[in-house]
Amino acid sequence: MHGNYNEEMAWRRLQDIQREMENRRLIADGGPNLVWWPARFAQRLWLVAGLATRRPPRYSARSSRPVTY
């Protein structure tokens, strides 16, 4: 067994406890403010969809016609 195994487990446990305390504090304050999330997600989705549709056609090295996949 690794010599520092107990120390590693204690450190992970401490991190878990700290994470849980932070989560409980956030929930006690009314939870995270996610009002901005749907609008930001829609904006990013629109951008990604727009980039996907504005892509120029691919041309084959042997011909000047677009390659269809």
Contacts in CASP RR format, 6 or more apart in sequence:
PFRMAT RR
TARGET T0000
AUTHOR 0000-0000-0000
METHOD contacts of the structure
MODEL  1
MHGNYNEEMAWRRLQDIQREMENRRLIADGGPNLVWWPARFAQRLWLVAG
LATRRPPRYSARSSRPVTY
2 8 0 8 1.000
26 32 0 8 1.000
57 66 0 8 1.000
57 67 0 8 1.000
58 66 0 8 1.000
58 67 0 8 1.000
59 65 0 8 1.000
59 66 0 8 1.000
59 67 0 8 1.000
60 67 0 8 1.000
END
